[in-house]
Every structure is written in C-alpha cells, then in structure tokens.
C-alpha cells in the first residue's frame, strides 16, 4: 500500500497513462491520497482557475496487472490523478454503486474518446466501481462475536431402582449332630428317618390302652345257657 512517506521519498506508484482510446486501467484501490494542487506540465507551476481558486486533483492508486518490462521494480501499481472529466466519470460510478470510495474497492477507468477544444483535446472517460466486501480487508477489525450459550442437555428425573423380591427364608435342613469319635456319622436323611421313627414309637406309648371287652353279666349268661339263677 502506497503511503505519504513513499511519495516523499520517491517511492510513489507510476502514473496511469491513457494513450490510446479504449485503453482500460483498474484494480483494487490500495491508496487514496490527499487533495493536492495541479501543476503546469513541464514547468511545474501551480495552476489556478480564472477566479483565483487553485485547481486541485486527487491521487488514487490501484493494483493492476500491468508491468513495465524496462523497469524491474515495477510492482503493477498505477496512480490516477483524478480531475476534470475523470472526476465526473468516477462520481457517476460511485452514484451507480450507491457507495463511497474506500480502500479495497475496485476502480476501473476507460479512455473513451476526445473532445476538441481551443488547445489540447479534452480526454473523456467512463468508470466502474465495486465497493469492498465487508470483512475482506487485511487490516479491517473483525466484529466481536457474542458468546453463544452452551445448550444444556435436559436432566432426566431419577428413576426408582427396582428392588429384587426378597425370598422368604427357607427352613434350614435339619442337620445330624456330630458323632462322637469312633461312632458312625449319620447323614441328614438317616437322622431325619430315625427321628420320625422315635416320634412314632413315643406316640404309641402315650396312647391310652384299648378298653378290654366287657364280660357279659353272669345272670345273662346263665339265662342263656339254662342254668339255674343263683
């Protein structure tokens, strides 16, 4: 990008020269200078209008794809010294684009013809302008993005934990007592059978003895046999 220091130290861009009708020069704008007074070609004398006001021009530099084969330092930048008919053409282009001139916008100028005058013919121009795309500039400050809230996943309600049914306590199998040393150890089944047998025997002993059949009375017996009654 061309700066005021470049111009001061002789590093300004080459002037855009329109030597042939139909010639077009243009590209992205890299520098917009300050309004300056025009000077007379050859002598360098400042120029004024008939009313005494200075004639001014505005230097605008664009990056082109032009290169001067005889100049190894040519970087393709060309400066328009905007005045007169060129100023009118650029003004119409800005109004058509509905924008103001800015660094990064694309400006193209075409030499369209000449208008005869008493002196040198007046050059006529047409121009187009495309405003820069927002955010495309290298030095353009990027807008700050507001932090976006982090989406929270919905918290599921705690589910009741299914309880496994508790089995009713089963009666423990009756274990046979440990046998004394030297004795045979009974299994649980053998011990249970022995206990059942002992309980049955005890039940029989506890039952009351069956009543003995009553002997018929002697009188009845004697009557039946025909013996005399005593």
C-alpha positions as protocol buffer text, in pm:
chain_id: "A"
residue {
  index: 1
  type: UNK
  ca { x: 0 y: 0 z: 0 }
}
residue {
  index: 2
  type: UNK
  ca { x: 138 y: 340 z: -102 }
}
residue {
  index: 3
  type: UNK
  ca { x: 182 y: 590 z: 182 }
}
residue {
  index: 4
  type: UNK
  ca { x: 269 y: 960 z: 213 }
}
residue {
  index: 5
  type: UNK
  ca { x: 622 y: 857 z: 310 }
}
residue {
  index: 6
  type: UNK
  ca { x: 655 y: 662 z: -16 }
}
residue {
  index: 7
  type: UNK
  ca { x: 567 y: 973 z: -216 }
}
residue {
  index: 8
  type: UNK
  ca { x: 804 y: 1188 z: -8 }
}
residue {
  index: 9
  type: UNK
  ca { x: 1098 y: 956 z: -67 }
}
residue {
  index: 10
  type: UNK
  ca { x: 1020 y: 899 z: -432 }
}
residue {
  index: 11
  type: UNK
  ca { x: 852 y: 561 z: -393 }
}
residue {
  index: 12
  type: UNK
  ca { x: 512 y: 658 z: -535 }
}
residue {
  index: 13
  type: UNK
  ca { x: 343 y: 443 z: -797 }
}
residue {
  index: 14
  type: UNK
  ca { x: 369 y: 513 z: -1167 }
}
residue {
  index: 15
  type: UNK
  ca { x: 106 y: 738 z: -1318 }
}
residue {
  index: 16
  type: UNK
  ca { x: -170 y: 570 z: -1519 }
}
residue {
  index: 17
  type: UNK
  ca { x: -125 y: 686 z: -1880 }
}
residue {
  index: 18
  type: UNK
  ca { x: -413 y: 672 z: -2126 }
}
residue {
  index: 19
  type: UNK
  ca { x: -254 y: 700 z: -2469 }
}
residue {
  index: 20
  type: UNK
  ca { x: -500 y: 501 z: -2682 }
}
residue {
  index: 21
  type: UNK
  ca { x: -876 y: 537 z: -2696 }
}
residue {
  index: 22
  type: UNK
  ca { x: -1032 y: 224 z: -2544 }
}
residue {
  index: 23
  type: UNK
  ca { x: -742 y: 169 z: -2303 }
}
residue {
  index: 24
  type: UNK
  ca { x: -858 y: 48 z: -1958 }
}
residue {
  index: 25
  type: UNK
  ca { x: -666 y: 61 z: -1630 }
}
residue {
  index: 26
  type: UNK
  ca { x: -802 y: -58 z: -1299 }
}
residue {
  index: 27
  type: UNK
  ca { x: -786 y: -281 z: -995 }
}
residue {
  index: 28
  type: UNK
  ca { x: -833 y: -278 z: -618 }
}
residue {
  index: 29
  type: UNK
  ca { x: -766 y: 59 z: -455 }
}
residue {
  index: 30
  type: UNK
  ca { x: -451 y: 47 z: -240 }
}
residue {
  index: 31
  type: UNK
  ca { x: -417 y: 416 z: -153 }
}
residue {
  index: 32
  type: UNK
  ca { x: -628 y: 732 z: -155 }
}
residue {
  index: 33
  type: UNK
  ca { x: -410 y: 1042 z: -124 }
}
residue {
  index: 34
  type: UNK
  ca { x: -484 y: 1393 z: -8 }
}
residue {
  index: 35
  type: UNK
  ca { x: -628 y: 1654 z: -239 }
}
residue {
  index: 36
  type: UNK
  ca { x: -343 y: 1849 z: -397 }
}
residue {
  index: 37
  type: UNK
  ca { x: -299 y: 2143 z: -635 }
}
residue {
  index: 38
  type: UNK
  ca { x: -243 y: 2075 z: -1004 }
}
residue {
  index: 39
  type: UNK
  ca { x: 78 y: 2190 z: -1167 }
}
residue {
  index: 40
  type: UNK
  ca { x: 159 y: 2302 z: -1519 }
}
residue {
  index: 41
  type: UNK
  ca { x: 310 y: 2028 z: -1735 }
}
residue {
  index: 42
  type: UNK
  ca { x: 679 y: 2091 z: -1792 }
}
residue {
  index: 43
  type: UNK
  ca { x: 723 y: 2399 z: -1570 }
}
residue {
  index: 44
  type: UNK
  ca { x: 560 y: 2263 z: -1253 }
}
residue {
  index: 45
  type: UNK
  ca { x: 390 y: 2595 z: -1182 }
}
residue {
  index: 46
  type: UNK
  ca { x: 75 y: 2575 z: -966 }
}
residue {
  index: 47
  type: UNK
  ca { x: -247 y: 2613 z: -1164 }
}
residue {
  index: 48
  type: UNK
  ca { x: -544 y: 2831 z: -1072 }
}
residue {
  index: 49
  type: UNK
  ca { x: -894 y: 2884 z: -1204 }
}
residue {
  index: 50
  type: UNK
  ca { x: -991 y: 3218 z: -1352 }
}
residue {
  index: 51
  type: UNK
  ca { x: -1148 y: 3319 z: -1018 }
}
residue {
  index: 52
  type: UNK
  ca { x: -816 y: 3261 z: -842 }
}
residue {
  index: 53
  type: UNK
  ca { x: -906 y: 2932 z: -673 }
}
residue {
  index: 54
  type: UNK
  ca { x: -641 y: 2658 z: -703 }
}
residue {
  index: 55
  type: UNK
  ca { x: -707 y: 2371 z: -940 }
}
residue {
  index: 56
  type: UNK
  ca { x: -697 y: 2051 z: -739 }
}
residue {
  index: 57
  type: UNK
  ca { x: -668 y: 1679 z: -808 }
}
residue {
  index: 58
  type: UNK
  ca { x: -692 y: 1362 z: -601 }
}
residue {
  index: 59
  type: UNK
  ca { x: -436 y: 1083 z: -639 }
}
residue {
  index: 60
  type: UNK
  ca { x: -584 y: 732 z: -621 }
}
residue {
  index: 61
  type: UNK
  ca { x: -359 y: 426 z: -656 }
}
residue {
  index: 62
  type: UNK
  ca { x: -482 y: 87 z: -775 }
}
residue {
  index: 63
  type: UNK
  ca { x: -313 y: -251 z: -806 }
}
residue {
  index: 64
  type: UNK
  ca { x: -310 y: -355 z: -1172 }
}
residue {
  index: 65
  type: UNK
  ca { x: -167 y: -646 z: -1367 }
}
residue {
  index: 66
  type: UNK
  ca { x: 43 y: -408 z: -1581 }
}
residue {
  index: 67
  type: UNK
  ca { x: 421 y: -435 z: -1581 }
}
residue {
  index: 68
  type: UNK
  ca { x: 688 y: -221 z: -1748 }
}
residue {
  index: 69
  type: UNK
  ca { x: 939 y: -460 z: -1898 }
}
residue {
  index: 70
  type: UNK
  ca { x: 1212 y: -194 z: -1877 }
}
residue {
  index: 71
  type: UNK
  ca { x: 1157 y: -142 z: -1502 }
}
residue {
  index: 72
  type: UNK
  ca { x: 1250 y: -434 z: -1277 }
}
residue {
  index: 73
  type: UNK
  ca { x: 1095 y: -258 z: -977 }
}
residue {
  index: 74
  type: UNK
  ca { x: 752 y: -218 z: -1135 }
}
residue {
  index: 75
  type: UNK
  ca { x: 500 y: -374 z: -894 }
}
residue {
  index: 76
  type: UNK
  ca { x: 196 y: -301 z: -1112 }
}
residue {
  index: 77
  type: UNK
  ca { x: 57 y: -14 z: -905 }
}
residue {
  index: 78
  type: UNK
  ca { x: -75 y: 280 z: -1102 }
}
residue {
  index: 79
  type: UNK
  ca { x: -197 y: 620 z: -978 }
}
residue {
  index: 80
  type: UNK
  ca { x: -490 y: 811 z: -1123 }
}
residue {
  index: 81
  type: UNK
  ca { x: -464 y: 1188 z: -1077 }
}
residue {
  index: 82
  type: UNK
  ca { x: -836 y: 1247 z: -1069 }
}
residue {
  index: 83
  type: UNK
  ca { x: -956 y: 1581 z: -1212 }
}
residue {
  index: 84
  type: UNK
  ca { x: -1184 y: 1725 z: -1480 }
}
residue {
  index: 85
  type: UNK
  ca { x: -1362 y: 1465 z: -1692 }
}
residue {
  index: 86
  type: UNK
  ca { x: -1212 y: 1171 z: -1495 }
}
residue {
  index: 87
  type: UNK
  ca { x: -1364 y: 1316 z: -1177 }
}
residue {
  index: 88
  type: UNK
  ca { x: -1704 y: 1331 z: -1346 }
}
residue {
  index: 89
  type: UNK
  ca { x: -1677 y: 967 z: -1463 }
}
residue {
  index: 90
  type: UNK
  ca { x: -1576 y: 838 z: -1116 }
}
residue {
  index: 91
  type: UNK
  ca { x: -1853 y: 1041 z: -950 }
}
residue {
  index: 92
  type: UNK
  ca { x: -2110 y: 877 z: -1180 }
}
residue {
  index: 93
  type: UNK
  ca { x: -1967 y: 532 z: -1099 }
}
residue {
  index: 94
  type: UNK
  ca { x: -1992 y: 595 z: -724 }
}
residue {
  index: 95
  type: UNK
  ca { x: -2353 y: 707 z: -757 }
}
residue {
  index: 96
  type: UNK
  ca { x: -2435 y: 399 z: -964 }
}
residue {
  index: 97
  type: UNK
  ca { x: -2278 y: 173 z: -699 }
}
residue {
  index: 98
  type: UNK
  ca { x: -2450 y: 363 z: -418 }
}
residue {
  index: 99
  type: UNK
  ca { x: -2125 y: 365 z: -222 }
}
residue {
  index: 100
  type: UNK
  ca { x: -1836 y: 584 z: -116 }
}
residue {
  index: 101
  type: UNK
  ca { x: -1482 y: 527 z: -238 }
}
residue {
  index: 102
  type: UNK
  ca { x: -1277 y: 315 z: 3 }
}
residue {
  index: 103
  type: UNK
  ca { x: -956 y: 117 z: 22 }
}
residue {
  index: 104
  type: UNK
  ca { x: -1019 y: -230 z: -119 }
}
residue {
  index: 105
  type: UNK
  ca { x: -1289 y: -117 z: -361 }
}
residue {
  index: 106
  type: UNK
  ca { x: -1225 y: -193 z: -729 }
}
residue {
  index: 107
  type: UNK
  ca { x: -1195 y: 112 z: -955 }
}
residue {
  index: 108
  type: UNK
  ca { x: -1164 y: 80 z: -1333 }
}
residue {
  index: 109
  type: UNK
  ca { x: -1127 y: 370 z: -1576 }
}
residue {
  index: 110
  type: UNK
  ca { x: -1155 y: 356 z: -1957 }
}
residue {
  index: 111
  type: UNK
  ca { x: -1037 y: 621 z: -2202 }
}
residue {
  index: 112
  type: UNK
  ca { x: -1344 y: 657 z: -2428 }
}
residue {
  index: 113
  type: UNK
  ca { x: -1256 y: 945 z: -2663 }
}
residue {
  index: 114
  type: UNK
  ca { x: -1157 y: 1308 z: -2712 }
}
residue {
  index: 115
  type: UNK
  ca { x: -1349 y: 1634 z: -2712 }
}
residue {
  index: 116
  type: UNK
  ca { x: -1200 y: 1913 z: -2928 }
}
residue {
  index: 117
  type: UNK
  ca { x: -1103 y: 2236 z: -2753 }
}
residue {
  index: 118
  type: UNK
  ca { x: -907 y: 2551 z: -2845 }
}
residue {
  index: 119
  type: UNK
  ca { x: -595 y: 2393 z: -2705 }
}
residue {
  index: 120
  type: UNK
  ca { x: -525 y: 2027 z: -2642 }
}
residue {
  index: 121
  type: UNK
  ca { x: -828 y: 1794 z: -2691 }
}
residue {
  index: 122
  type: UNK
  ca { x: -1011 y: 1704 z: -2373 }
}
residue {
  index: 123
  type: UNK
  ca { x: -995 y: 1332 z: -2283 }
}
residue {
  index: 124
  type: UNK
  ca { x: -1325 y: 1166 z: -2195 }
}
residue {
  index: 125
  type: UNK
  ca { x: -1359 y: 869 z: -1959 }
}
residue {
  index: 126
  type: UNK
  ca { x: -1601 y: 614 z: -1821 }
}
residue {
  index: 127
  type: UNK
  ca { x: -1557 y: 438 z: -1488 }
}
residue {
  index: 128
  type: UNK
  ca { x: -1690 y: 150 z: -1280 }
}
residue {
  index: 129
  type: UNK
  ca { x: -1666 y: 97 z: -908 }
}
residue {
  index: 130
  type: UNK
  ca { x: -1732 y: -202 z: -684 }
}
residue {
  index: 131
  type: UNK
  ca { x: -1726 y: -141 z: -306 }
}
residue {
  index: 132
  type: UNK
  ca { x: -1511 y: -368 z: -88 }
}
residue {
  index: 133
  type: UNK
  ca { x: -1662 y: -677 z: 67 }
}
residue {
  index: 134
  type: UNK
  ca { x: -1713 y: -624 z: 445 }
}
residue {
  index: 135
  type: UNK
  ca { x: -1453 y: -817 z: 644 }
}
residue {
  index: 136
  type: UNK
  ca { x: -1226 y: -877 z: 341 }
}
residue {
  index: 137
  type: UNK
  ca { x: -972 y: -609 z: 432 }
}
residue {
  index: 138
  type: UNK
  ca { x: -647 y: -731 z: 587 }
}
residue {
  index: 139
  type: UNK
  ca { x: -644 y: -451 z: 842 }
}
residue {
  index: 140
  type: UNK
  ca { x: -1018 y: -441 z: 898 }
}
residue {
  index: 141
  type: UNK
  ca { x: -1114 y: -516 z: 1253 }
}
residue {
  index: 142
  type: UNK
  ca { x: -1331 y: -822 z: 1275 }
}
residue {
  index: 143
  type: UNK
  ca { x: -1657 y: -781 z: 1467 }
}
residue {
  index: 144
  type: UNK
  ca { x: -1660 y: -945 z: 1805 }
}
residue {
  index: 145
  type: UNK
  ca { x: -1893 y: -1239 z: 1830 }
}
residue {
  index: 146
  type: UNK
  ca { x: -2108 y: -1254 z: 2138 }
}
residue {
  index: 147
  type: UNK
  ca { x: -2052 y: -1577 z: 2326 }
}
residue {
  index: 148
  type: UNK
  ca { x: -2322 y: -1827 z: 2248 }
}
residue {
  index: 149
  type: UNK
  ca { x: -2489 y: -2001 z: 2540 }
}
residue {
  index: 150
  type: UNK
  ca { x: -2398 y: -2364 z: 2565 }
}
residue {
  index: 151
  type: UNK
  ca { x: -2701 y: -2583 z: 2523 }
}
residue {
  index: 152
  type: UNK
  ca { x: -2759 y: -2792 z: 2835 }
}
residue {
  index: 153
  type: UNK
  ca { x: -2889 y: -3142 z: 2796 }
}
residue {
  index: 154
  type: UNK
  ca { x: -3212 y: -3194 z: 2993 }
}
residue {
  index: 155
  type: UNK
  ca { x: -3152 y: -3371 z: 3321 }
}
residue {
  index: 156
  type: UNK
  ca { x: -3355 y: -3690 z: 3342 }
}
residue {
  index: 157
  type: UNK
  ca { x: -3558 y: -3743 z: 3659 }
}
residue {
  index: 158
  type: UNK
  ca { x: -3407 y: -4014 z: 3878 }
}
residue {
  index: 159
  type: UNK
  ca { x: -3576 y: -4345 z: 3811 }
}
residue {
  index: 160
  type: UNK
  ca { x: -3667 y: -4566 z: 4109 }
}
residue {
  index: 161
  type: UNK
  ca { x: -3432 y: -4858 z: 4139 }
}
residue {
  index: 162
  type: UNK
  ca { x: -3620 y: -5186 z: 4101 }
}
residue {
  index: 163
  type: UNK
  ca { x: -3577 y: -5396 z: 4412 }
}
residue {
  index: 164
  type: UNK
  ca { x: -3535 y: -5766 z: 4364 }
}
residue {
  index: 165
  type: UNK
  ca { x: -3800 y: -5957 z: 4561 }
}
residue {
  index: 166
  type: UNK
  ca { x: -3665 y: -6096 z: 4882 }
}
residue {
  index: 167
  type: UNK
  ca { x: -3718 y: -6467 z: 4903 }
}
residue {
  index: 168
  type: UNK
  ca { x: -3886 y: -6592 z: 5216 }
}
residue {
  index: 169
  type: UNK
  ca { x: -3640 y: -6766 z: 5445 }
}
residue {
  index: 170
  type: UNK
  ca { x: -3647 y: -7140 z: 5387 }
}
residue {
  index: 171
  type: UNK
  ca { x: -3630 y: -7369 z: 5689 }
}
residue {
  index: 172
  type: UNK
  ca { x: -3283 y: -7496 z: 5720 }
}
residue {
  index: 173
  type: UNK
  ca { x: -3244 y: -7867 z: 5666 }
}
residue {
  index: 174
  type: UNK
  ca { x: -3213 y: -8045 z: 5997 }
}
residue {
  index: 175
  type: UNK
  ca { x: -2854 y: -8141 z: 6038 }
}
residue {
  index: 176
  type: UNK
  ca { x: -2748 y: -8460 z: 6211 }
}
residue {
  index: 177
  type: UNK
  ca { x: -2546 y: -8399 z: 6529 }
}
residue {
  index: 178
  type: UNK
  ca { x: -2180 y: -8466 z: 6504 }
}
residue {
  index: 179
  type: UNK
  ca { x: -2096 y: -8818 z: 6607 }
}
residue {
  index: 180
  type: UNK
  ca { x: -1858 y: -8880 z: 6892 }
}
residue {
  index: 181
  type: UNK
  ca { x: -1515 y: -9002 z: 6794 }
}
residue {
  index: 182
  type: UNK
  ca { x: -1526 y: -9368 z: 6691 }
}
residue {
  index: 183
  type: UNK
  ca { x: -1902 y: -9357 z: 6609 }
}
residue {
  index: 184
  type: UNK
  ca { x: -2062 y: -9371 z: 6263 }
}
residue {
  index: 185
  type: UNK
  ca { x: -2173 y: -9029 z: 6137 }
}
residue {
  index: 186
  type: UNK
  ca { x: -2537 y: -9035 z: 6011 }
}
residue {
  index: 187
  type: UNK
  ca { x: -2643 y: -8841 z: 5703 }
}
residue {
  index: 188
  type: UNK
  ca { x: -2918 y: -8578 z: 5729 }
}
residue {
  index: 189
  type: UNK
  ca { x: -3169 y: -8816 z: 5568 }
}
residue {
  index: 190
  type: UNK
  ca { x: -3079 y: -9103 z: 5801 }
}
residue {
  index: 191
  type: UNK
  ca { x: -3105 y: -8881 z: 6105 }
}
residue {
  index: 192
  type: UNK
  ca { x: -3445 y: -8746 z: 5996 }
}
residue {
  index: 193
  type: UNK
  ca { x: -3577 y: -9101 z: 5943 }
}
residue {
  index: 194
  type: UNK
  ca { x: -3455 y: -9207 z: 6286 }
}
residue {
  index: 195
  type: UNK
  ca { x: -3622 y: -8906 z: 6448 }
}
residue {
  index: 196
  type: UNK
  ca { x: -3951 y: -8982 z: 6271 }
}
residue {
  index: 197
  type: UNK
  ca { x: -3939 y: -9344 z: 6394 }
}
residue {
  index: 198
  type: UNK
  ca { x: -3870 y: -9239 z: 6750 }
}
residue {
  index: 199
  type: UNK
  ca { x: -4158 y: -8988 z: 6747 }
}
residue {
  index: 200
  type: UNK
  ca { x: -4399 y: -9258 z: 6616 }
}
residue {
  index: 201
  type: UNK
  ca { x: -4293 y: -9501 z: 6893 }
}
residue {
  index: 202
  type: UNK
  ca { x: -4341 y: -9240 z: 7160 }
}
residue {
  index: 203
  type: UNK
  ca { x: -4687 y: -9157 z: 7024 }
}
residue {
  index: 204
  type: UNK
  ca { x: -4791 y: -9523 z: 7050 }
}
residue {
  index: 205
  type: UNK
  ca { x: -4669 y: -9545 z: 7409 }
}
residue {
  index: 206
  type: UNK
  ca { x: -4857 y: -9232 z: 7510 }
}
residue {
  index: 207
  type: UNK
  ca { x: -5193 y: -9357 z: 7366 }
}
residue {
  index: 208
  type: UNK
  ca { x: -5437 y: -9498 z: 7637 }
}
residue {
  index: 209
  type: UNK
  ca { x: -5476 y: -9877 z: 7626 }
}
residue {
  index: 210
  type: UNK
  ca { x: -5777 y: -10008 z: 7446 }
}
residue {
  index: 211
  type: UNK
  ca { x: -6061 y: -10097 z: 7679 }
}
residue {
  index: 212
  type: UNK
  ca { x: -6091 y: -10473 z: 7740 }
}
residue {
  index: 213
  type: UNK
  ca { x: -6414 y: -10618 z: 7614 }
}
residue {
  index: 214
  type: UNK
  ca { x: -6661 y: -10638 z: 7899 }
}
residue {
  index: 215
  type: UNK
  ca { x: -6762 y: -10984 z: 8013 }
}
residue {
  index: 216
  type: UNK
  ca { x: -7133 y: -11036 z: 7996 }
}
residue {
  index: 217
  type: UNK
  ca { x: -7301 y: -11044 z: 8333 }
}
residue {
  index: 218
  type: UNK
  ca { x: -7335 y: -11397 z: 8485 }
}
residue {
  index: 219
  type: UNK
  ca { x: -7710 y: -11373 z: 8515 }
}
residue {
  index: 220
  type: UNK
  ca { x: -7742 y: -11306 z: 8146 }
}
residue {
  index: 221
  type: UNK
  ca { x: -7502 y: -11585 z: 8064 }
}
residue {
  index: 222
  type: UNK
  ca { x: -7682 y: -11833 z: 8296 }
}
residue {
  index: 223
  type: UNK
  ca { x: -8015 y: -11739 z: 8146 }
}
residue {
  index: 224
  type: UNK
  ca { x: -7887 y: -11802 z: 7801 }
}
residue {
  index: 225
  type: UNK
  ca { x: -7740 y: -12140 z: 7898 }
}
residue {
  index: 226
  type: UNK
  ca { x: -8035 y: -12253 z: 8100 }
}
residue {
  index: 227
  type: UNK
  ca { x: -7852 y: -12266 z: 8426 }
}
residue {
  index: 228
  type: UNK
  ca { x: -8044 y: -12202 z: 8739 }
}
residue {
  index: 229
  type: UNK
  ca { x: -8013 y: -11847 z: 8869 }
}
residue {
  index: 230
  type: UNK
  ca { x: -7827 y: -11809 z: 9197 }
}
